[in-house]
Amino acid sequence: MFDIGWGELVVIGIVALIAIGPKELPTVLRTLGQYMAKIRRMSAEFQGQFQEALREAEVAELKQQAESLKSTVTDFAKIDPLADPPKAADPFADSVAAQTGEALPLPEAQTIATEPVAEPTVPASAEAASPPPIDVSLPEPAPPVTNADIAPAEPAPAETEEPQKRAGSGA
Protein backbone atom coordinates (compact mmCIF):
# COMPACT_ATOMS: atom_id res chain seq x y z
CA MET A 1 0.00 0.00 0.00
CA PHE A 2 2.56 2.56 1.10
CA ASP A 3 6.06 2.35 -0.23
CA ILE A 4 7.86 2.82 3.09
CA GLY A 5 11.25 1.21 3.59
CA TRP A 6 13.09 0.34 6.79
CA GLY A 7 14.93 3.64 6.85
CA GLU A 8 11.69 5.64 6.78
CA LEU A 9 10.20 3.45 9.52
CA VAL A 10 13.20 4.13 11.77
CA VAL A 11 12.83 7.92 11.23
CA ILE A 12 9.07 7.76 11.95
CA GLY A 13 9.73 5.70 15.10
CA ILE A 14 12.32 8.18 16.42
CA VAL A 15 9.99 11.15 15.76
CA ALA A 16 7.09 9.33 17.46
CA LEU A 17 9.27 8.47 20.48
CA ILE A 18 10.34 12.11 20.86
CA ALA A 19 6.87 13.58 20.23
CA ILE A 20 4.73 11.11 22.27
CA GLY A 21 7.21 9.99 24.88
CA PRO A 22 8.42 6.55 25.92
CA LYS A 23 5.61 5.96 28.50
CA GLU A 24 2.64 6.45 26.19
CA LEU A 25 4.19 5.06 22.96
CA PRO A 26 3.07 1.42 23.54
CA THR A 27 -0.57 2.44 24.21
CA VAL A 28 -0.60 4.70 21.14
CA LEU A 29 0.83 1.90 18.97
CA ARG A 30 -1.73 -0.60 20.38
CA THR A 31 -4.59 1.81 19.66
CA LEU A 32 -3.23 2.49 16.19
CA GLY A 33 -3.06 -1.30 15.55
CA GLN A 34 -6.67 -1.75 16.70
CA TYR A 35 -7.88 0.99 14.36
CA MET A 36 -5.92 -0.52 11.48
CA ALA A 37 -7.51 -3.93 12.18
CA LYS A 38 -11.00 -2.33 12.17
CA ILE A 39 -10.23 -0.58 8.87
CA ARG A 40 -9.03 -3.84 7.32
CA ARG A 41 -12.15 -5.74 8.50
CA MET A 42 -14.42 -3.05 7.09
CA SER A 43 -12.49 -3.08 3.82
CA ALA A 44 -12.73 -6.88 3.53
CA GLU A 45 -16.47 -6.77 4.31
CA PHE A 46 -17.02 -4.08 1.67
CA GLN A 47 -15.05 -6.07 -0.91
CA GLY A 48 -17.06 -9.21 -0.08
CA GLN A 49 -20.36 -7.37 -0.51
CA PHE A 50 -19.14 -5.84 -3.76
CA GLN A 51 -18.08 -9.25 -5.12
CA GLU A 52 -21.45 -10.75 -4.09
CA ALA A 53 -23.29 -7.95 -5.92
CA LEU A 54 -21.20 -8.61 -9.04
CA ARG A 55 -21.99 -12.35 -8.87
CA GLU A 56 -25.71 -11.63 -8.52
CA ALA A 57 -25.60 -9.27 -11.50
CA GLU A 58 -23.79 -11.91 -13.59
CA VAL A 59 -26.31 -14.58 -12.58
CA ALA A 60 -29.20 -12.28 -13.49
CA GLU A 61 -27.60 -11.55 -16.87
CA LEU A 62 -27.05 -15.27 -17.52
CA LYS A 63 -30.68 -16.01 -16.62
CA GLN A 64 -31.83 -13.30 -19.04
CA GLN A 65 -29.66 -14.75 -21.83
CA ALA A 66 -30.99 -18.25 -21.10
CA GLU A 67 -34.59 -17.01 -21.28
CA SER A 68 -33.97 -15.24 -24.60
CA LEU A 69 -32.29 -18.36 -25.98
CA LYS A 70 -35.19 -20.50 -24.79
CA SER A 71 -37.74 -18.21 -26.44
CA THR A 72 -35.72 -18.27 -29.68
CA VAL A 73 -35.60 -22.06 -29.64
CA THR A 74 -39.36 -22.31 -29.03
CA ASP A 75 -39.93 -19.87 -31.91
CA PHE A 76 -37.91 -22.17 -34.19
CA ALA A 77 -39.88 -25.18 -32.96
CA LYS A 78 -43.13 -23.52 -34.10
CA ILE A 79 -41.93 -23.17 -37.71
CA ASP A 80 -43.27 -25.83 -40.10
CA PRO A 81 -41.05 -25.82 -43.19
CA LEU A 82 -43.48 -27.93 -45.23
CA ALA A 83 -46.60 -25.87 -44.46
CA ASP A 84 -45.79 -22.66 -46.33
CA PRO A 85 -42.49 -22.61 -48.24
CA PRO A 86 -41.15 -19.15 -49.05
CA LYS A 87 -41.58 -18.01 -52.64
CA ALA A 88 -38.48 -17.84 -54.80
CA ALA A 89 -37.23 -14.28 -55.21
CA ASP A 90 -35.84 -12.92 -58.44
CA PRO A 91 -32.15 -12.12 -57.84
CA PHE A 92 -32.29 -9.23 -60.33
CA ALA A 93 -35.45 -7.63 -58.91
CA ASP A 94 -33.56 -5.60 -56.32
CA SER A 95 -31.12 -4.13 -58.83
CA VAL A 96 -33.91 -3.24 -61.31
CA ALA A 97 -36.04 -1.74 -58.53
CA ALA A 98 -33.05 0.30 -57.35
CA GLN A 99 -32.51 1.71 -60.86
CA THR A 100 -36.16 2.47 -61.68
CA GLY A 101 -37.34 3.32 -58.18
CA GLU A 102 -40.29 0.95 -58.51
CA ALA A 103 -40.85 -2.29 -56.68
CA LEU A 104 -41.31 -5.27 -58.98
CA PRO A 105 -43.83 -7.95 -58.07
CA LEU A 106 -42.43 -11.34 -57.26
CA PRO A 107 -43.29 -14.14 -59.69
CA GLU A 108 -45.73 -16.77 -58.50
CA ALA A 109 -44.34 -20.10 -57.54
CA GLN A 110 -44.48 -22.51 -60.44
CA THR A 111 -45.37 -26.13 -59.95
CA ILE A 112 -43.48 -28.74 -61.89
CA ALA A 113 -45.49 -31.62 -63.24
CA THR A 114 -43.89 -34.91 -62.43
CA GLU A 115 -44.65 -38.23 -64.04
CA PRO A 116 -44.08 -41.53 -62.26
CA VAL A 117 -40.78 -43.05 -63.26
CA ALA A 118 -40.54 -46.77 -63.81
CA GLU A 119 -37.81 -48.68 -62.03
CA PRO A 120 -34.79 -49.42 -64.21
CA THR A 121 -34.55 -52.97 -65.43
CA VAL A 122 -31.37 -54.95 -65.85
CA PRO A 123 -30.93 -56.48 -69.29
CA ALA A 124 -30.35 -60.23 -69.52
CA SER A 125 -26.95 -59.70 -71.13
CA ALA A 126 -25.74 -57.81 -68.02
CA GLU A 127 -26.73 -60.71 -65.77
CA ALA A 128 -24.82 -63.15 -67.98
CA ALA A 129 -21.73 -60.90 -68.01
CA SER A 130 -21.25 -61.15 -64.23
CA PRO A 131 -17.97 -62.86 -63.26
CA PRO A 132 -18.04 -66.45 -61.99
CA PRO A 133 -17.59 -67.01 -58.24
CA ILE A 134 -14.01 -67.54 -57.05
CA ASP A 135 -13.38 -70.99 -55.53
CA VAL A 136 -9.80 -71.23 -54.22
CA SER A 137 -8.77 -73.59 -51.44
CA LEU A 138 -6.76 -72.15 -48.56
CA PRO A 139 -3.33 -73.61 -47.64
CA GLU A 140 -3.16 -75.98 -44.68
CA PRO A 141 -2.10 -74.39 -41.38
CA ALA A 142 1.45 -75.00 -40.06
CA PRO A 143 1.89 -77.56 -37.25
CA PRO A 144 2.18 -76.16 -33.71
CA VAL A 145 5.62 -75.36 -32.25
CA THR A 146 7.02 -77.98 -29.80
CA ASN A 147 9.95 -78.07 -27.35
CA ALA A 148 12.01 -80.07 -29.86
CA ASP A 149 11.84 -77.15 -32.28
CA ILE A 150 13.30 -74.82 -29.64
CA ALA A 151 16.05 -77.13 -28.20
CA PRO A 152 19.68 -76.22 -29.05
CA ALA A 153 21.45 -78.31 -31.73
CA GLU A 154 24.33 -80.69 -30.74
CA PRO A 155 27.81 -79.84 -32.12
CA ALA A 156 29.09 -82.00 -35.01
CA PRO A 157 31.79 -84.63 -34.08
CA ALA A 158 34.06 -83.56 -36.99
CA GLU A 159 34.81 -80.23 -35.35
CA THR A 160 36.49 -81.86 -32.32
CA GLU A 161 39.01 -83.93 -34.43
CA GLU A 162 40.36 -81.08 -36.55
CA PRO A 163 42.24 -79.22 -33.75
CA GLN A 164 44.13 -82.42 -32.84
CA LYS A 165 45.32 -82.99 -36.43
CA ARG A 166 46.55 -79.45 -36.67
CA ALA A 167 48.49 -79.72 -33.45
CA GLY A 168 50.25 -82.95 -34.66
CA SER A 169 51.23 -81.63 -38.07
CA GLY A 170 52.83 -78.47 -36.70
CA ALA A 171 55.33 -80.30 -34.39
Secondary structure by P-SEA (a helix, b strand, c coil): cccccaaaaaaaaaaaaaaccccaaaaaaaaaaaaaaaaaaaaaaaaaaaaaaaaaaaaaaaaaaaaaaaaaaaaaaacccccccccccccaaaaaaaaacbbbbbccbbbbbbcccccccccaaaaaacccbbbbbbccccccccccccbbbbbbaaaaaaaaaaaaaac
